[in-house]
Amino acid sequence: MPMAVLRVAEHELAWQVYVQSEDYIRTRDARTMLVGHGPYLVDRIDGALHEIGVLAARSREWEADYRARVRGIAVRTAVDDLHDGIRDIASAHGRIQAVRALRQRLAGLSPAQALGYVDGLLAGRAPAQLVALAVEQLVEPATPVVGTLRPGPEAP
């Protein structure tokens, strides 16, 4: 069955590429839908291709494994800390206090943007464009400390 790209979602680690049968994309007929597979991941640094299962994609548990096993890092970013802090404030003091705290940490967010960010974060799906803004403001770009003098052999 021929497949095609249905959509691509940007993530800080990789692009998530969702594929589906061409028939389903064209007709939206559920009988032609491929089921039981998750997206492919295309690494943002080296273009390596990986796959994850649908449950790992939905729960986002792939992220920690990807950081640790694929990238070799087990670090949290300032955005992870921000998200945890905002969730804690919302839980203890309510949404409005969380919105205020978020606006203090991220310069330039309008009240509506901050509210959308907090609501999305609490629902498990923070708006990608606002997360990108947080990454831009809070995460230092990685500076390579190892230079490659000669690339390794091509994989067969």
N, C-alpha and C positions, 0 to 999 in steps of 0.2 A: 504494500500500500504506500503510495508516494506521500511524503511528509513535507511540510513547509513551516517556516517560522511564523508563529501566531503573534508573539509579542516579545519584546526585550525590556527587562527592568534593570535599571542601574543600581548597583550596590557598591559600597566602598571597597569591597574586595574583588568583586567579579561582576560581569554582566550575567544576568539570569536570562537564558534563552529558552522560551517555551515553544515547543513544537507540537503540531497537531496534523492530522490527516488533511490533505488538500481538499478532499470532499467535504469534510466538516467545516473548514474555513470558508469554503465557497457557499455551502448550503445551510450551515448551522443545524443540520439534521443529526440528532444525538445518536442515531444508529451508526453513523460513520465516524464517531468520535473515538480516538485512542484514549484508553484509561489506564491508570495504575503506574504512570511514570511521572517523575518530577522533571524540573528544568535541567538543562545543561548549564554549567558555569564556565565562562570564559574569563580566565585570570586577567586582571587589569594591568598586571606588570609584564608578564611574559607570554600571554595569549594561550597558556595551557588550557586544555579542555578537560572538564570533569563532569561527572553526573551525580545527582543526588536524588533520593527518593521523594515521593510526594509528601510523606509525613514529615520528613526532615525539612522540606521546604516550607511547609505550613507552620511548623513549630519554630523554625529558624534555628534549630539545634545544630545545623550544619556549620554555622558561623564559627563556633568555638573549635570544632574539629578542624575546619579549614585553616583557621589561624594557627593552631598548634601543629597539625601534621603536614599541611601543604606549605604554609608560609614559614613554619618553624618559630612562630612567636606566640606567646601566651600573655599578651598585654592587653590592658583595657585602654581605650582612648578617653579623652576628656568628654567626648560626646556620650560614651557609655555612663560615665560618672554623672554627667548632666541629667541624662534620662532617669537614672536611679534616684537622684536627688529630687527631680520634679515629681516622680511617682510617689516618693516618700512624703513630700510636702502636700500633694493632693490627697493622699490617704489620711494624713494627720490633720490638715487644716482646710482642705477643700480646693476646688478647681481655681477659684479666683486668686487665692494665695499662690498657687502653682504658676498661674499666668504671670503674676507680678514678679515672682522669682525668675521665671524664664526671661522676661523682658529685661531684668537687671543683668543677666548673664549674656544675652545676645543683643548687641546694639542694633538698632534699626528695625526691630520687629514691631509691627503695628499691633494694637490690642487684638484685632481680628485674627491676624496671623498667629499670635501667641496662643489665643484661645483654640484655634484650629490645630496647632501643634500639640498642645496639652491634651485636647480631646482625642486626637489621633494616637498619641502616645499611650494614653490610658486604654484605648481600644485595641492596642497591639499593632497599629500601623500608622506611625508618624508620617506626615506628608514628606515625600522624598525631596522636594525642592527646599523645604525648610530644614530638613536634616542636612542637606548639602550646604546650606548657609551656616549651620552649626559647625559642620566639619571645617568649612573654610575659616571660621572665626576661632575655633578652639583647638584644632589639631595641627600641630606643626608638620609640615611636609617632611617625609622621610629623607634623610640625607644618607646616601650610600657610604658605607665605611669600608667596603671591600670592592676593589676594582678587579675586573676580569682582564687578565692579560692575554689569554687565549681561550676562546670558547671551547667547551667540551665537544666531544663527537656528537654528531646528529643522531637522534634516536632512530632506530631502524623502522 
